[in-house]
Amino acid sequence: MRKSGIFLIVTLVISAFIVGGIAVVGEATKGKFITIGTGGITGVYYPTGGAICQMLNKKKDTYGIRCTVESTGGSVFNINAVISGDMDFGIAQSDIQFKAYQGIGEWKEKGSQQDLRSVFSLHTEAVTLVAAEDAGIKSITDLKGKKVNIGNPGSGQLQNCMDILPLFGIDIEKDIKAEQAKAAEGPSLLQDGRIDAFFYTVGHPNGAIKEATAGARKARIVPISGEMANAVIKKYPYYVKTVIPMSHYPSAVNKEDVETLGVKATLITSAKVPDDVVYAIVKEVFDNLEDFKTLHPAYAELSREKMLQGLSAPIHPGALKYFKEKGLIKE
Ligand code: GLU
């Protein structure tokens, strides 16, 4: 009797340890997984998602959040994935974010994406037109009759081509042979002679433009400037003038910096994503901004103040809490 009593106690103690142990392990691994939708791996969105996750994952014990990135088709894809709840965050161009929240362009049929929320903005993206030198393309109007990759469905560049080309007198259906390949394929299509030029709306420097301008087939970056570019800004005020520094691409034919149109990369999320998760991302990136900026040369221009510009959907309350605490936005 006494023996069995001791046995029972021992069994209970061991069981308690096992259950407790499982509970402790459960506690440690418990946590939230979040995904950031980015773009092609040779763009800037993909390393940007990686940089944001890196900041957050350093504090996984504090927040219990594990952050991962996914390579995707780009802005339009990311907005739709965030709205449907397939992803928690995404990177998207400010102009595309504007269209989604307003229910125009790609979202004309579906209407305003009311759950879309801004978190903060990032680097400037330049509408970049790369052309093979042997194709004789020195301005957008020279694209007539050429094979041009205007971007995959889901990408930001496809939307930019639809805004810009008609104002330069180019009918996408009739005047060019338009391809809709992914940006990551643009450089090899150009180098293999299967296209004459491609558009990519992207931060600089980036791997895709390096690859496209460093091959055996000589290539140049073509400006998008002058009266017609002014007309684009007048019609679509979400574009600004920007410059592509050619020091990033020493193998390109043209050596002078290139004037073009720009938008801003922004981090977006859904109103359904909890405030504490959004707060954690903003806090880790903003509190450690100088470290964050070392993670990609395209972030050189970033500052806390600039990262609150170009947000074309309402700011998520989790982000707003941080901005108010730091006085970046007044109560
Ligand atoms: N701006 C591009 C897009 O929205 C992506 C650029 C990048 O991946 O850096 O599709």
Residues whose N, C-alpha, C, O or C-beta is under 5 A from the ligand:
A	BS01	LIG	G39 G40 G43 V44 Y45 Y46 G73 G74 S75 Q93 G154 S155 G156 Q157 T201 V202 G203
